[in-house]
Amino acid sequence: MASISRSLRKEREFSMYGDEESGIPPEELHTRIDAERALNDAEKVLLLVKKLFNEAGGL
């Protein structure tokens, strides 16, 4: 989860604003494969968090 979190954090700003210094918009920085990987990683984390939450009694 830490690796996924670092990866998603690193790309967050670029995915929203692009590379402002060079004027490249986000849609030119990332591919569909990048988006699918990010979505899959986020879904993995969500499943793990749900599992931990349920094991803890659903606080």
C-alpha positions as CSV (number, residue, x, y, z in Angstrom):
1,M,0.0,0.0,0.0
2,A,2.9,2.4,0.7
3,S,4.3,1.9,-2.7
4,I,0.9,2.5,-4.4
5,S,0.4,5.6,-2.2
6,R,3.8,7.0,-3.2
7,S,3.2,6.4,-6.9
8,L,-0.3,7.9,-6.9
9,R,0.9,10.9,-4.9
10,K,3.8,11.5,-7.2
11,E,1.6,11.7,-10.2
12,R,-1.4,13.5,-8.7
13,E,-0.3,17.1,-9.5
14,F,0.7,16.3,-13.0
15,S,-2.6,14.4,-13.6
16,M,-4.5,17.5,-12.6
17,Y,-2.4,20.4,-13.9
18,G,0.0,18.9,-16.4
19,D,3.5,20.1,-16.5
20,E,3.0,23.8,-16.1
21,E,6.7,24.7,-16.7
22,S,6.8,23.2,-20.1
23,G,3.1,23.8,-20.9
24,I,2.2,20.2,-21.4
25,P,-1.4,19.4,-20.5
26,P,-2.2,16.3,-18.4
27,E,-3.8,14.4,-21.2
28,E,-0.4,14.5,-23.1
29,L,1.6,13.3,-20.0
30,H,-0.4,10.1,-19.3
31,T,-1.7,7.3,-21.4
32,R,-4.8,5.2,-21.0
33,I,-2.5,2.4,-19.6
34,D,-1.3,4.9,-16.9
35,A,-4.9,5.6,-16.0
36,E,-5.8,2.0,-15.9
37,R,-2.8,1.2,-13.7
38,A,-3.7,4.0,-11.3
39,L,-7.3,2.8,-11.1
40,N,-6.3,-0.8,-10.5
41,D,-3.9,0.3,-7.8
42,A,-6.5,2.4,-6.1
43,E,-9.0,-0.4,-6.2
44,K,-6.5,-2.8,-4.6
45,V,-6.0,-0.3,-1.7
46,L,-9.8,0.1,-1.3
47,L,-10.3,-3.6,-1.1
48,L,-7.5,-4.0,1.5
49,V,-8.9,-1.1,3.6
50,K,-12.4,-2.6,3.4
51,K,-11.0,-5.9,4.6
52,L,-9.2,-4.4,7.5
53,F,-12.2,-2.3,8.4
54,N,-14.4,-5.4,8.5
55,E,-11.8,-7.4,10.5
56,A,-11.7,-4.6,13.1
57,G,-15.4,-4.9,13.6
58,G,-16.6,-2.2,11.3
59,L,-15.9,0.4,13.9
